[in-house]
Amino acid sequence: MHFGTTLDQLASSADGVSALLTHEDGTTETVTATYAAAADGPRSAVRESLGSAMHGRGTMAHAHGSHFHADLAAQSQGTKTAE
């Protein structure tokens, strides 16, 4: 998870995925992984980057929820958070 980071490009291959990221300070980074999770909403940049079309309004009646606990204090230092 990267706070204050924009996904600029996502590519998939038989070996996994690679993502080009731009951080708040303007630096860029390429990250490789086994998979990418498109958890960025209905206008998903991840989905669009992979060429997965979305037609019509979509089905809004099905949902999947996940709950986990993670101490992200170190990763979120210096970011604005809601109180």
Residue pairs with C-beta under 8 A, 6 or more apart in sequence:
1 72
1 75
2 21
2 23
3 75
3 76
3 79
4 23
4 24
4 79
5 21
5 22
5 23
5 24
6 21
6 22
7 19
7 20
7 21
7 40
7 45
7 46
7 49
8 20
8 21
8 22
8 28
9 19
9 20
9 49
10 17
10 18
10 19
10 20
10 36
10 45
10 46
10 49
10 50
11 17
11 18
11 19
11 49
12 36
12 50
16 32
16 33
16 34
16 35
17 32
17 33
17 34
17 35
17 36
18 30
18 31
18 32
18 33
19 30
19 31
19 32
19 33
19 36
20 28
20 29
20 30
21 28
21 29
21 30
21 31
22 28
23 29
36 46
36 50
37 46
38 44
38 46
38 47
38 50
39 46
40 46
42 54
42 58
47 54
